C-alpha cells in the first residue's frame, strides 16, 4: 500500500492527491454554508483563499491546502460558466432558448 501512495503522478504522489481530495471535500462542504458553491463569486473567494493559505501555512501542508482550495475555486468558476454563463447548453442545467409551439 505504501508503494502505491508514494507513486508519482506528475510531481505529486498518489498520497498527496488523496490529501488534496480530502481537504477539497471538507473545505467545499464547510464553505458552501458561508460563500456558496459553483458560482464565480465562491470560486473567486476560494482562489484568493488558496493563495493566502499557501503563503500563510507554507511548506507541504500549505501546498496541499492551497492546491485543494485552488482546485475547488477553479471548479466553481468553470461549472458556473459552463452551466449558464459562457456556454449555457454544455452544462445541461439551462433550457434551450428555442420555443416549441
N, C-alpha and C positions, 0 to 999 in steps of 0.2 A: 504494500500500500504506500509506503514512504517513497518508493521509486516512482510511482505514478504521480504523487503530489509534487515531487521535485522535478518532474519532466518539464521541459520548457516548451512553451507555445509562443514563439516570438521572443520577447525579452522577459515575459512573465512566466512564472511557474504555474502549474495547474493549481497548486495550493494557494498561490496569490489570487488566482481567478476565483476560487471558492470564497476567499475572504472578501474580495471586492463584491461578489454577488450577494453575500450575506449582508455586508454593510449597505449596499444599494437597496436591498429589500427592506431592511429595517428603516433606513432614512426615508424611503419613499412612503411607507405606511405612516411613519411618525409625522413627516412634514405635510402630508396631504390634509391633515386637520387644520393646519395653520396657513399654508400658502396655496393649497390646491394641488392639482396634478394634471399633467397632459395639456398644459397651456404654455403659451410663450412667456407669460408672466412668471409662472412657477419655475419654468426652465431657466429663465434669466437669473432669478434669485439663486437657484441651485448652482449655476455656473460661477457666480460671484462667490458663493459659499465654498465651492470646490477650490478655488484659488486661495481663498483665505485659510481654509483648513490645511491645505498643503503647506503654506508658509508658516502658520502658527504652530502646527504639530511637528512638522519636519520628519525627516528620516523615512524609514519604510512604512511606519504606521501612517504618517502624513500622506505618503504616496498612495497607499491603499484607500484611505478615506477620501482623499481628493479625487482619485480616479472613480470611485463609486459615485460620488456626488456629480462629477462631470458627465459620466455616462447617463445618470438619471436625468440631469438637466438637458442634455442634448436630446435624449429620448423624448422628453416632454415637448420640446420645441418641434422636433421632426414629426411627432404624432399630431401635434396641433396643426401644423402646416399641411400635412397630408390629409387630415380628416375634414378640413373646412377652410383652410387658408389658401395656399397656392394651387393645390390640386384636389378640389372637393370630391371628385369621383374615385380617387385612388384609395382613400381610407375606408370607403364603404359606409361612413356614418352619415352622409348627407344624401338627400334625394336629388335626382336628376332635375334640371331646370326645364325639361321638356314637359309640355302639358298634353295629357291624353284626353281626347274628347270621346 
